[in-house]
Amino acid sequence: MIEPIERKKISEQVLIQLKQMIKDKTFPVNSKLPSENELAKMFGVSRVPIREALRVLEAGGLIQSKQGGGTIVKEVILASKLEPVTFEMVDIEQVYELLEMRSIIETEAASLAASRRNKDELQSIYTALKQFENTVENVSIIGYEADYHFHHQIVKASDNRFLMGVMENLSDLYHGTLVYSLTKNVGMRRKREQVYQEHFLIYEAIKNQDPEEAAHYMKQHITNVRLKLDDSRLDHK
């Protein structure tokens, strides 16, 4: 099916190209960007859309205006700021590291949840599972809130305040990686159904109070995310 051609604002088109030029290091970290006039000439547009695009980049933490004039490209660190405009610019190795950490924490959390969960906690995990199931029907949305809620309820059921503290303290990072990975499933019902099925198997293992199965399915679930993102760290295992 052919989709309608989008008519993007000039400033949005400039923004897309500037982000790509920063990402591919045409404008490397700590380098000075060309002036507004120079950028306007480069893109063949007026200064107005250039200024709008630069404002978005600065709000997202990709660039910084210096006193005395000039704008420099900032280094994007995953653990600092996660607005949508910045997350896609981080070094993919940082995403891999975060997913590796999630695998360690959540595999054990799932095992503990299977051993320790009570009826109310199991019901909360089930409710979160059904919320994610609803996103399968609407493939146009990302569904990261429902995904995060499911994982959050499992860690909560582990009955370990430190595991819970780590997840809550890093909630922005969790959301960031979920948005990053689930965006690749938007419009792809089969992929979304696969993620739901993985969640379902984790839930069933916790419901059946089987710690080994719960850990296995959680590790498998996060490994599949890492495979989807071509995590090079998996090659060493």
Solvent accessible surface area in square Angstrom, and as a share of the most:
residue,aa,sasa,rsa
1,M,231,1.03
2,I,163,0.83
3,E,131,0.59
4,P,121,0.76
5,I,158,0.80
6,E,130,0.58
7,R,236,0.86
8,K,85,0.36
9,K,122,0.52
10,I,94,0.48
11,S,11,0.07
12,E,72,0.32
13,Q,84,0.37
14,V,4,0.02
15,L,27,0.14
16,I,85,0.43
17,Q,93,0.42
18,L,0,0.00
19,K,29,0.12
20,Q,97,0.43
21,M,39,0.17
22,I,16,0.08
23,K,104,0.44
24,D,81,0.42
25,K,143,0.61
26,T,76,0.44
27,F,20,0.08
28,P,60,0.38
29,V,66,0.38
30,N,115,0.59
31,S,30,0.19
32,K,138,0.59
33,L,6,0.03
34,P,33,0.21
35,S,59,0.38
36,E,43,0.19
37,N,80,0.41
38,E,91,0.41
39,L,0,0.00
40,A,10,0.08
41,K,169,0.71
42,M,103,0.46
43,F,43,0.18
44,G,67,0.64
45,V,41,0.24
46,S,66,0.43
47,R,107,0.39
48,V,86,0.49
49,P,14,0.09
50,I,0,0.00
51,R,73,0.27
52,E,60,0.27
53,A,1,0.01
54,L,21,0.11
55,R,151,0.55
56,V,67,0.38
57,L,0,0.00
58,E,73,0.33
59,A,74,0.57
60,G,2,0.02
61,G,12,0.12
62,L,1,0.00
63,I,4,0.02
64,Q,77,0.34
65,S,63,0.41
66,K,97,0.41
67,Q,190,0.84
68,G,92,0.88
69,G,49,0.47
70,G,30,0.29
71,T,24,0.14
72,I,37,0.19
73,V,0,0.00
74,K,75,0.32
75,E,108,0.48
76,V,24,0.14
77,I,74,0.38
78,L,9,0.04
79,A,78,0.61
80,S,85,0.55
81,K,88,0.37
82,L,35,0.18
83,E,61,0.27
84,P,116,0.73
85,V,20,0.12
86,T,3,0.01
87,F,12,0.05
88,E,73,0.33
89,M,22,0.10
90,V,12,0.07
91,D,78,0.40
92,I,61,0.31
93,E,68,0.30
94,Q,40,0.18
95,V,0,0.00
96,Y,13,0.05
97,E,85,0.38
98,L,13,0.06
99,L,2,0.01
100,E,42,0.19
101,M,56,0.25
102,R,6,0.02
103,S,6,0.04
104,I,123,0.62
105,I,22,0.11
106,E,0,0.00
107,T,27,0.15
108,E,90,0.40
109,A,0,0.00
110,A,0,0.00
111,S,22,0.14
112,L,32,0.16
113,A,0,0.00
114,A,0,0.00
115,S,64,0.41
116,R,116,0.42
117,R,38,0.14
118,N,78,0.40
119,K,171,0.73
120,D,111,0.58
121,E,41,0.19
122,L,25,0.13
123,Q,103,0.46
124,S,42,0.27
125,I,0,0.00
126,Y,84,0.32
127,T,57,0.33
128,A,0,0.00
129,L,1,0.01
130,K,77,0.33
131,Q,75,0.33
132,F,0,0.00
133,E,51,0.23
134,N,102,0.52
135,T,9,0.05
136,V,8,0.05
137,E,119,0.53
138,N,68,0.35
139,V,40,0.23
140,S,82,0.53
141,I,75,0.38
142,I,53,0.27
143,G,5,0.05
144,Y,61,0.23
145,E,102,0.46
146,A,13,0.10
147,D,3,0.02
148,Y,26,0.10
149,H,60,0.27
150,F,0,0.00
151,H,1,0.01
152,H,32,0.14
153,Q,22,0.10
154,I,1,0.00
155,V,1,0.01
156,K,107,0.45
157,A,0,0.00
158,S,0,0.00
159,D,105,0.54
160,N,52,0.26
161,R,201,0.73
162,F,161,0.67
163,L,30,0.15
164,M,30,0.13
165,G,25,0.24
166,V,54,0.31
167,M,0,0.00
168,E,87,0.39
169,N,129,0.66
170,L,48,0.24
171,S,30,0.20
172,D,100,0.52
173,L,20,0.10
174,Y,1,0.00
175,H,50,0.22
176,G,8,0.07
177,T,2,0.01
178,L,10,0.05
179,V,48,0.27
180,Y,54,0.21
181,S,4,0.03
182,L,6,0.03
183,T,68,0.40
184,K,97,0.41
185,N,2,0.01
186,V,55,0.31
187,G,51,0.49
188,M,86,0.38
189,R,111,0.40
190,R,163,0.60
191,K,62,0.26
192,R,0,0.00
193,E,69,0.31
194,Q,77,0.34
195,V,17,0.10
196,Y,39,0.15
197,Q,87,0.39
198,E,19,0.09
199,H,0,0.00
200,F,70,0.29
201,L,54,0.27
202,I,0,0.00
203,Y,17,0.07
204,E,47,0.21
205,A,6,0.04
206,I,0,0.00
207,K,91,0.39
208,N,100,0.51
209,Q,99,0.44
210,D,51,0.26
211,P,48,0.30
212,E,144,0.65
213,E,67,0.30
214,A,0,0.00
215,A,21,0.16
216,H,93,0.41
217,Y,50,0.19
218,M,1,0.00
219,K,106,0.45
220,Q,78,0.35
221,H,5,0.02
222,I,1,0.00
223,T,35,0.21
224,N,45,0.23
225,V,22,0.12
226,R,6,0.02
227,L,106,0.53
228,K,65,0.27
229,L,12,0.06
230,D,115,0.60
231,D,6,0.03
232,S,49,0.32
233,R,72,0.26
234,L,30,0.15
235,D,116,0.60
236,H,159,0.71
237,K,158,0.67
